[in-house]
Amino acid sequence: MTAVAEPNVYCVVLARNDNISHEEFVEIWTREHRQLIEELPGLVGVQLLPVAEPAVGGPDGVGLLYFSSGADMKAALASSAALRLRDHTPTFAKSAEATRLLLVAGTP
């Protein structure tokens, strides 16, 4: 039996707050929020993928944060930079309702 590698990709599926448009969500997410993402220690790649035609009440985007190792990801998620991200997310997205996954993949 093959052992499963340690997760090294943080995936989040986000929906916008009701008081903003999809376009506003994408603007905030890909500019302000991305700047905060890039402060995460050990981060080796970021993909912010807006949904092309979001359904009412459905997700507006999928974010993928890549790390070299599971240990790097764990350290980043426990950092002060991650705290700033968590504080910023509810300003534009339904953070409490987000789907978060830890994935296993190579770096981009």
DORO-95999 format. One line per field, with one value per residue: x, y, z of N, C-alpha, C, O, CB in turn. Coordinates in Angstrom, 2 decimals. Atoms other than C-alpha are relative to their C-alpha. Glycine has a CB too. Layout:
% DORO-95999
n_X	[X/...] $
n_Y	[Y/...] $
n_Z	[Z/...] $
ca_X	[X/...] $
ca_Y	[Y/...] $
ca_Z	[Z/...] $
c_X	[X/...] $
c_Y	[Y/...] $
c_Z	[Z/...] $
o_X	[X/...] $
o_Y	[Y/...] $
o_Z	[Z/...] $
cb_X	[X/...] $
cb_Y	[Y/...] $
cb_Z	[Z/...] $
***
This chain:
% DORO-95999
n_X	[0.84/-0.77/0.36/0.44/-0.90/0.53/0.58/-0.82/0.80/1.19/1.04/1.19/1.07/0.62/1.13/-0.03/1.02/1.21/0.03/-0.92/0.17/-1.05/-1.13/-0.64/-0.65/-1.21/-0.93/-0.55/-0.68/-1.21/-0.93/-0.28/-0.17/-1.20/-1.18/-0.12/-0.39/-1.41/-0.80/-0.10/-1.34/-0.08/0.88/-0.74/0.88/1.39/0.94/1.33/0.77/1.39/1.02/0.35/1.40/0.45/1.43/0.49/-0.29/-1.10/-1.33/-0.50/-1.38/-0.77/-1.39/-0.96/-1.26/-0.95/-1.16/-0.96/0.23/1.08/-0.52/0.02/1.40/0.45/-0.63/0.61/1.37/-0.08/-0.78/0.72/0.50/1.26/0.99/0.44/0.86/1.29/0.72/0.40/0.93/1.42/0.34/0.49/0.48/0.68/-1.10/0.50/0.64/-0.97/-0.49/-1.47/-0.54/-1.45/-0.23/-1.34/-0.39/-1.31/0.04/0.30] $
n_Y	[-1.17/-1.23/-1.03/-1.26/-1.09/-1.05/-1.07/-1.20/-1.02/-0.45/-0.35/-0.61/-0.32/-1.17/-0.73/-1.41/-0.53/-0.39/-1.44/-0.36/0.73/0.96/-0.78/-0.60/1.12/0.37/-1.11/0.03/1.28/0.12/-1.10/-0.18/1.27/0.67/-0.61/0.63/1.40/0.07/-0.18/1.28/0.60/1.32/0.10/0.12/-0.27/-0.38/-0.08/-0.49/0.36/-0.44/0.76/-0.79/-0.39/0.54/0.19/-0.71/0.74/0.93/-0.59/-1.02/0.26/1.06/-0.40/1.07/-0.49/1.10/0.01/1.07/1.16/-0.12/-0.76/-1.41/-0.43/-0.11/-1.18/-1.18/-0.15/-0.40/-1.25/-1.27/-0.34/0.74/-0.69/-1.17/0.53/0.41/-1.22/-0.71/0.77/-0.33/-1.31/0.13/1.36/0.73/0.82/1.09/1.00/0.46/1.37/0.01/1.35/0.16/0.87/0.48/-0.27/-0.57/-1.45/-0.43] $
n_Z	[0.00/0.12/-0.97/0.56/-0.36/-0.86/0.80/0.16/0.70/-0.73/0.96/-0.58/0.93/-0.63/0.57/-0.38/-0.90/0.72/0.31/1.08/1.27/0.33/0.48/-1.18/-0.68/0.74/-0.14/-1.36/-0.20/0.81/-0.27/-1.44/-0.69/0.54/-0.63/-1.33/0.24/0.36/-1.22/-0.72/0.07/0.64/1.16/1.25/1.13/-0.28/1.10/-0.37/1.19/-0.08/0.72/1.19/-0.08/-1.29/-0.25/-1.18/-1.22/0.21/-0.20/0.91/0.34/-0.64/-0.22/-0.27/-0.55/0.10/-0.89/0.31/-0.86/-0.98/-1.14/0.40/0.02/-1.38/-0.58/0.61/-0.49/-1.41/-0.05/-0.14/1.33/0.16/-0.84/0.77/1.07/-0.59/-0.38/1.22/0.82/-0.17/0.52/1.38/0.27/-1.07/-0.52/-0.85/0.86/0.99/-0.04/-0.04/0.21/0.03/1.14/0.26/1.39/0.19/0.10/1.38] $
ca_X	[0.00/1.34/1.43/-0.41/1.85/1.39/-0.94/0.87/-1.95/-4.56/-7.77/-10.64/-13.96/-15.44/-18.75/-19.09/-20.92/-24.48/-23.74/-21.15/-21.18/-19.17/-16.96/-16.29/-15.51/-12.97/-11.38/-10.90/-9.86/-7.28/-5.77/-6.09/-6.45/-3.74/-1.26/-1.99/-1.70/1.74/2.93/2.48/5.83/6.84/4.32/5.59/2.55/-0.94/-3.86/-7.03/-9.62/-12.83/-15.97/-16.87/-20.63/-21.46/-24.87/-26.98/-25.75/-22.93/-19.18/-17.47/-13.94/-11.49/-8.13/-5.13/-2.11/0.93/3.69/6.83/5.77/3.03/5.23/5.59/1.82/1.13/3.60/2.10/-1.46/-0.33/1.48/0.52/0.14/-2.58/-4.34/-4.43/-5.90/-8.58/-9.47/-9.71/-11.75/-15.13/-14.89/-15.72/-16.61/-18.77/-15.80/-17.79/-19.48/-16.31/-15.22/-11.60/-9.60/-6.04/-4.75/-1.70/0.05/3.38/4.31/3.18] $
ca_Y	[0.00/3.43/6.11/9.32/12.36/15.18/17.93/20.97/22.91/24.94/25.24/27.57/27.91/31.35/33.11/36.89/38.82/39.72/43.46/43.31/42.24/39.40/41.98/43.76/40.42/39.56/43.02/42.84/39.19/39.49/42.77/43.50/39.92/38.60/41.11/39.64/36.08/36.83/37.69/34.05/32.52/29.53/30.25/29.08/29.72/31.18/30.64/32.70/31.33/33.36/31.49/32.60/32.67/32.28/30.90/32.78/31.69/29.65/30.17/33.13/31.77/29.03/29.88/27.54/28.29/26.12/25.23/23.10/20.83/20.14/21.55/24.82/24.99/24.34/27.03/29.51/28.85/29.47/32.73/36.33/36.78/34.10/35.92/39.09/37.03/35.55/39.04/40.41/37.60/38.47/42.00/40.67/36.96/34.63/33.28/31.19/29.37/28.76/25.26/24.63/21.61/20.45/18.88/16.90/18.19/19.20/22.88/24.90] $
ca_Z	[0.00/-0.98/1.71/0.96/0.90/3.35/2.06/0.69/-1.01/0.82/-1.20/-0.38/-2.20/-1.51/-2.12/-2.01/0.66/-0.30/-0.39/-3.20/-6.85/-8.31/-10.03/-6.72/-5.08/-7.79/-7.57/-3.78/-3.83/-6.61/-5.42/-1.68/-0.51/-2.84/-1.37/2.08/0.71/-0.65/2.88/3.98/4.90/2.77/0.01/-3.39/-5.59/-5.69/-8.04/-7.59/-9.99/-10.32/-11.32/-14.86/-14.36/-10.66/-9.77/-7.26/-3.84/-5.36/-5.12/-6.73/-6.70/-5.83/-4.29/-4.26/-2.08/-2.77/-0.31/-0.67/2.18/4.66/7.41/5.49/5.01/8.70/9.73/7.28/8.48/12.08/11.22/11.91/8.14/8.16/11.00/8.86/6.00/8.25/9.49/5.93/4.34/5.95/4.55/1.06/1.36/3.41/5.31/7.78/4.89/2.84/1.95/2.85/1.70/2.24/-0.96/-2.02/-5.14/-6.53/-6.67/-9.71] $
c_X	[0.89/-0.48/-0.40/0.94/-0.72/-0.60/0.91/-0.71/-1.23/-0.99/-1.19/-0.98/-0.84/-1.21/0.04/-1.06/-1.17/0.00/0.98/-0.27/1.14/1.27/0.76/0.75/1.34/1.05/0.69/0.87/1.34/0.99/0.35/0.33/1.25/1.26/0.23/0.44/1.49/0.93/0.16/1.41/-0.06/-0.88/0.84/-0.86/-1.40/-0.79/-1.33/-0.85/-1.46/-0.93/-0.49/-1.43/-0.58/-1.52/-0.39/0.23/1.15/1.35/0.36/1.45/0.60/1.44/0.85/1.31/0.95/1.19/0.91/-0.27/-1.20/0.43/0.00/-1.42/-0.52/0.57/-0.63/-1.40/-0.06/0.67/-0.89/-0.55/-1.33/-1.11/-0.53/-0.92/-1.38/-0.82/-0.54/-1.11/-1.46/-0.39/-0.55/-0.62/-0.67/0.98/-0.49/-0.61/0.96/0.31/1.51/0.47/1.52/0.29/1.46/0.31/1.44/-0.12/-0.22/1.26] $
c_Y	[1.25/1.01/1.27/1.09/1.01/1.11/1.22/1.10/0.29/0.51/0.59/0.35/1.09/0.52/1.43/0.32/0.51/1.47/0.43/-0.86/-1.00/0.75/0.65/-1.06/-0.32/1.09/-0.02/-1.23/-0.04/1.13/0.07/-1.32/-0.73/0.58/-0.61/-1.46/-0.10/0.26/-1.30/-0.56/-1.38/-0.19/-0.09/0.26/0.30/-0.07/0.46/-0.11/0.44/-0.92/0.88/0.52/-0.55/-0.09/0.78/-0.89/-0.98/0.67/1.01/-0.25/-1.14/0.49/-1.21/0.63/-1.18/0.21/-1.16/-1.27/0.25/0.81/1.50/0.55/0.19/1.24/1.27/0.25/0.41/1.37/1.23/0.47/-0.70/0.63/1.24/-0.42/-0.35/1.21/0.73/-0.72/0.38/1.39/-0.08/-1.37/-0.60/-1.03/-1.20/-1.13/-0.60/-1.48/0.07/-1.45/0.05/-1.07/-0.42/0.24/0.46/1.52/0.41/0.34] $
c_Z	[0.00/1.03/-0.73/0.49/0.89/-0.88/-0.04/-0.78/0.84/-1.05/0.73/-1.11/0.68/-0.78/0.54/1.04/-0.83/-0.45/-1.09/-1.23/-0.17/-0.45/1.15/0.80/-0.66/0.16/1.38/0.20/-0.74/0.22/1.49/0.68/-0.49/0.62/1.38/-0.14/-0.22/1.18/0.79/-0.13/-0.67/-1.21/-1.27/-1.24/0.44/-1.30/0.58/-1.25/0.17/-0.78/-1.15/0.06/1.29/0.08/1.25/1.23/-0.12/0.22/-1.08/-0.39/0.79/0.12/0.35/0.45/0.09/0.93/-0.38/0.80/0.91/1.21/-0.30/0.02/1.42/0.67/-0.54/0.55/1.47/0.17/0.22/-1.34/-0.26/0.84/-0.73/-1.15/0.54/0.42/-1.23/-0.76/0.21/-0.52/-1.43/-0.30/1.23/0.58/0.79/-0.82/-1.03/0.19/-0.08/-0.08/0.06/-1.04/-0.10/-1.48/-0.03/-0.06/-1.45/-0.77] $
o_X	[1.85/-1.69/0.18/1.27/-1.95/-0.01/1.53/-0.09/-1.97/-0.67/-1.65/-0.59/-1.45/-1.25/0.45/-2.06/-1.00/-0.69/1.11/-0.83/2.15/2.38/1.99/1.86/2.36/2.23/1.91/1.97/2.34/2.13/1.45/1.34/1.97/2.21/1.37/1.25/2.15/2.14/0.93/1.95/-0.99/-0.88/1.76/-0.34/-1.85/-0.31/-1.87/-0.64/-2.25/-0.55/-0.82/-1.67/-1.22/-2.24/0.45/-0.24/1.52/1.40/-0.12/1.94/0.12/2.05/0.44/1.90/0.66/1.70/0.45/0.02/-1.68/-0.36/-0.33/-1.66/-1.17/-0.14/-0.88/-1.76/-1.09/0.85/-2.11/-1.58/-2.23/-2.26/-1.74/-1.91/-2.40/-2.05/-1.60/-1.97/-2.17/-1.57/-1.17/-1.28/-0.45/0.91/0.04/-0.68/0.56/0.30/2.08/-0.04/2.13/-0.17/2.34/-0.39/2.01/-1.24/0.15/1.18] $
o_Y	[1.33/1.21/1.62/1.15/1.07/1.46/1.58/2.09/-0.60/1.39/0.04/0.89/0.86/0.46/1.65/-0.38/0.90/1.82/1.63/-1.95/-0.96/0.37/0.67/-0.82/-0.41/0.78/0.08/-1.16/-0.50/1.06/-0.30/-1.44/-1.35/-0.16/-0.85/-1.94/-1.00/0.09/-1.35/-0.67/-2.15/-1.27/0.71/0.35/-0.15/0.38/-0.18/0.60/-0.25/-1.45/2.05/1.70/-1.61/0.81/1.01/-2.02/-1.62/1.86/0.94/0.33/-1.51/0.89/-2.07/1.44/-2.17/1.32/-2.14/-2.37/1.38/1.57/2.31/1.67/1.19/1.94/2.22/1.39/0.88/1.83/1.17/1.14/-0.11/0.66/1.50/0.26/0.02/1.18/1.36/-0.07/0.54/1.70/0.88/-1.53/-0.17/-2.22/-2.30/-2.27/-1.47/-2.00/0.71/-2.32/1.03/-2.20/0.23/-0.27/0.82/2.03/-0.32/0.72] $
o_Z	[0.77/1.20/-1.76/1.67/0.92/-1.90/0.96/-1.17/1.24/-1.84/1.73/-2.15/1.72/-2.01/1.68/1.17/-1.99/-1.40/-1.35/-1.14/0.54/-0.08/1.15/1.26/0.02/0.34/1.45/0.75/-0.18/-0.25/1.90/1.37/0.30/0.90/1.77/0.65/0.31/1.05/1.75/-1.23/-0.44/-1.80/-1.45/-2.34/1.50/-2.34/1.48/-2.23/0.81/-1.83/-0.94/-0.22/1.27/-0.34/2.13/1.28/0.86/0.54/-2.21/-1.37/1.86/-0.87/1.14/-0.27/0.76/1.07/-0.96/0.34/1.05/1.77/0.56/0.46/1.71/1.39/0.21/0.84/1.95/1.30/0.08/-1.39/-0.86/0.42/-0.71/-1.44/-0.05/0.33/-1.16/-1.35/-0.78/-0.58/-1.90/-1.33/2.36/0.29/0.65/-0.36/-1.81/1.30/-0.96/0.61/-0.36/-0.92/0.47/-2.36/1.00/-0.11/-2.36/-1.94] $
cb_X	[-0.96/-0.10/1.17/-1.48/0.55/1.11/-1.38/1.29/-0.41/0.35/-0.44/0.36/-0.88/1.02/-1.37/-0.19/0.59/-1.21/0.29/1.47/-0.04/-0.47/-0.48/-1.05/-0.91/-0.32/-0.72/-1.13/-0.88/-0.38/-0.60/-1.21/-1.24/0.05/-0.17/-1.35/-0.77/0.28/-0.64/-1.03/0.61/-0.32/-0.98/0.62/-0.01/-0.09/-0.14/0.04/0.07/-0.13/-1.19/0.18/-0.81/0.52/-0.35/-1.51/-1.20/-0.06/1.05/-0.13/0.80/-0.09/0.09/0.21/-0.20/0.48/-0.43/1.42/1.25/-0.46/1.41/0.62/-0.87/0.40/1.51/-0.07/-0.77/0.76/0.80/0.92/1.03/0.18/0.62/1.22/0.64/0.23/0.91/1.19/0.16/-0.37/1.22/1.14/1.17/-1.31/0.91/-1.03/-1.19/1.28/-0.61/0.54/-0.47/0.59/-0.42/0.15/-0.92/0.67/1.29/-0.93] $
cb_Y	[-0.01/0.59/0.28/0.31/0.69/0.57/0.39/-0.36/-0.48/1.14/-1.24/1.26/-1.28/1.11/-0.69/0.89/1.14/-0.25/0.77/-0.16/0.99/-0.97/1.07/0.71/-1.25/-0.23/1.34/0.03/-1.14/-0.06/1.34/0.65/-0.88/0.15/1.53/0.08/-0.58/1.00/1.05/-1.01/-0.12/-1.03/1.21/-1.37/-1.17/1.43/-1.38/1.49/-1.53/1.44/-0.44/-0.85/-0.50/0.86/-1.52/0.38/-0.73/-0.60/-1.10/1.37/1.23/-1.35/1.04/-0.91/0.68/-0.15/-0.10/0.47/-0.31/-1.38/-0.47/0.18/-1.01/-1.24/-0.01/-0.15/-1.29/-1.06/0.17/1.08/-0.38/-1.48/0.41/0.77/-1.23/-0.91/0.94/0.19/-1.47/-0.10/0.91/0.26/-0.90/-0.71/0.85/0.54/0.61/0.83/-0.87/0.71/-0.58/-0.39/0.68/-1.51/1.06/-0.54/0.63/1.20] $
cb_Z	[1.22/-1.42/0.97/0.38/-1.27/0.94/0.54/-0.68/-1.45/1.07/-0.83/0.84/-0.38/0.13/0.34/-1.23/0.90/0.86/1.25/0.45/-1.20/-1.10/-0.98/0.89/0.01/-1.49/-0.20/1.06/-0.48/-1.45/-0.47/0.69/-0.19/-1.54/0.12/0.76/-1.21/-1.10/0.89/-0.54/1.41/0.99/-0.06/-0.10/-0.95/0.63/-0.76/0.56/-0.25/-0.52/0.96/-1.25/-1.25/1.13/0.15/-0.14/0.42/-1.40/0.04/0.62/0.22/-0.80/1.11/-1.26/1.40/-1.45/1.50/0.26/0.85/0.44/0.37/-1.39/-0.75/0.79/-0.27/-1.53/-0.20/0.80/-1.27/0.60/-1.08/0.40/1.36/-0.56/-0.66/1.21/0.80/-0.90/0.28/1.45/0.03/-0.96/-0.45/-0.52/0.86/0.99/-0.71/0.08/-1.18/1.29/-1.35/1.42/-1.28/0.39/-0.65/-1.28/0.55/0.01] $
***
